[in-house]
Amino acid sequence: MPSRQVAQAAAPNSVALPTIKPWLVDGFYRFCRYYMRKHFHAVAVDQRELKASPVPDDCPMICYANHPGWWDPILAVHLCKTSFPGRKLYAPIDAQALKKYRVFAQMGFYGIELHSLHGAADFLRISKRILAEPKSSLWITPEGRFADPRDHTAPLMPGLAHLALQHENLYLVPLAMEYAFWEERLPEALQRIGRPIHSSEIKHLSKTQALEFLTTRLRDNQKHLADSIIARRSEDFEVQISGKSGAWGFYDALRKMKARFSGQKLDLHHGSKLNS
């Protein structure tokens, strides 16, 4: 029996891992970097708490985040590569959406029927199988809907707490994300990774209490990110991708031509924030 089949047969209920084709994931990651460079002035992350309390490489991890916009899964693919290298990314996605974008089914995404008991059961069953792998990472947005990053009213789905209480050696990482306009024409994609939580920290709690604890940690992380954004403290962030600066293509081309003929150096940045 091939090794992949042996691993699946040994897993609880013989649940198969979602498919991951490494060459496709690597290609999509390179495309994501190119795509974000075109649409953001900078992609930057505050990971000071992660560096102070890193997640061991041999432990499974759940990264749970707020859900401000369409860009979230693209940022997740990027962040998994840069901040958690060596880990495989798995993520649930609406089953209907997966039918439209089938390529994601080859990159660790698995379809779930949202807002149904059957879908909830599938999510828990597949997610438990994923977390049985030491270097796995499960990326979820448990708000279950798009929500403004300053709107903290959406309750997190209970599956997060259920998974956390079922695993004895699991790390949960709260991730805050926002897209903000600072000094340039294009927005900044800003993220903050909160201090990782080991499952032992909540094992004594009920499911309701554990969900409240995890919710508080995510909301606190969002508040810290908002504080940095409102104060425009670029020193809080590490720039991982530098995108475009300047006002407008044709106008900038004229400015470059003028600078070249006058022998002057042209700086297209409108301000000094998040420039590398």
Secondary structure as the mmCIF struct_conf table of DSSP 4:
data_model
#
loop_
_struct_conf.conf_type_id
_struct_conf.id
_struct_conf.beg_label_comp_id
_struct_conf.beg_label_asym_id
_struct_conf.beg_label_seq_id
_struct_conf.end_label_comp_id
_struct_conf.end_label_asym_id
_struct_conf.end_label_seq_id
HELX_RH_AL_P HELX_RH_AL_P1 SER A 3 ALA A 10
BEND BEND1 ALA A 11 ALA A 11
HELX_RH_3T_P HELX_RH_3T_P1 PRO A 12 SER A 14
HELX_LH_PP_P HELX_LH_PP_P1 VAL A 15 THR A 19
STRN STRN1 ILE A 20 ILE A 20
HELX_RH_AL_P HELX_RH_AL_P2 PRO A 22 HIS A 39
BEND BEND2 HIS A 41 HIS A 41
STRN STRN2 ALA A 42 ASP A 46
HELX_RH_AL_P HELX_RH_AL_P3 ARG A 48 ALA A 52
BEND BEND3 SER A 53 SER A 53
HELX_LH_PP_P HELX_LH_PP_P2 PRO A 54 PRO A 56
TURN_TY1_P TURN_TY1_P1 ASP A 57 ASP A 58
BEND BEND4 CYS A 59 CYS A 59
STRN STRN3 MET A 61 ALA A 65
BEND BEND5 GLY A 69 GLY A 69
TURN_TY1_P TURN_TY1_P2 TRP A 70 TRP A 71
HELX_RH_AL_P HELX_RH_AL_P4 ASP A 72 SER A 83
BEND BEND6 PHE A 84 PHE A 84
TURN_TY1_P TURN_TY1_P3 PRO A 85 GLY A 86
HELX_LH_PP_P HELX_LH_PP_P3 ARG A 87 ARG A 87
STRN STRN4 LYS A 88 ASP A 94
HELX_RH_AL_P HELX_RH_AL_P5 ALA A 95 LYS A 100
HELX_RH_3T_P HELX_RH_3T_P2 ARG A 102 GLN A 106
STRN STRN5 MET A 107 MET A 107
TURN_TY1_P TURN_TY1_P4 GLY A 108 GLY A 108
STRN STRN6 PHE A 109 ILE A 112
TURN_TY1_P TURN_TY1_P5 LEU A 114 HIS A 115
BEND BEND7 SER A 116 SER A 116
HELX_RH_AL_P HELX_RH_AL_P6 LEU A 117 LEU A 131
TURN_TY1_P TURN_TY1_P6 ALA A 132 ALA A 132
BEND BEND8 GLU A 133 GLU A 133
TURN_TY1_P TURN_TY1_P7 PRO A 134 LYS A 135
STRN STRN7 SER A 136 ILE A 140
TURN_TY1_P TURN_TY1_P8 PRO A 142 GLU A 143
BEND BEND9 ARG A 145 ARG A 145
TURN_TY1_P TURN_TY1_P9 PRO A 149 ARG A 150
BEND BEND10 ALA A 154 ALA A 154
HELX_LH_PP_P HELX_LH_PP_P4 PRO A 155 MET A 157
TURN_TY1_P TURN_TY1_P10 PRO A 158 PRO A 158
HELX_RH_AL_P HELX_RH_AL_P7 GLY A 159 GLN A 166
BEND BEND11 GLU A 168 ASN A 169
STRN STRN8 TYR A 171 ALA A 180
BEND BEND12 GLU A 183 LEU A 186
HELX_LH_PP_P HELX_LH_PP_P5 PRO A 187 PRO A 187
STRN STRN9 GLU A 188 ILE A 193
HELX_LH_PP_P HELX_LH_PP_P6 GLY A 194 PRO A 196
STRN STRN10 ILE A 197 HIS A 198
HELX_RH_3T_P HELX_RH_3T_P3 SER A 199 GLU A 201
TURN_TY1_P TURN_TY1_P11 ILE A 202 HIS A 204
BEND BEND13 LEU A 205 LEU A 205
HELX_RH_AL_P HELX_RH_AL_P8 LYS A 207 ALA A 231
TURN_TY1_P TURN_TY1_P12 ARG A 232 ARG A 232
HELX_RH_3T_P HELX_RH_3T_P4 SER A 234 ASP A 236
STRN STRN11 GLU A 238 SER A 242
BEND BEND14 GLY A 246 ALA A 247
HELX_RH_AL_P HELX_RH_AL_P9 GLY A 249 SER A 262
TURN_TY1_P TURN_TY1_P13 GLY A 263 GLY A 263
HELX_LH_PP_P HELX_LH_PP_P7 GLN A 264 LEU A 266
BEND BEND15 HIS A 270 SER A 272
TURN_TY1_P TURN_TY1_P14 LYS A 273 LEU A 274
#
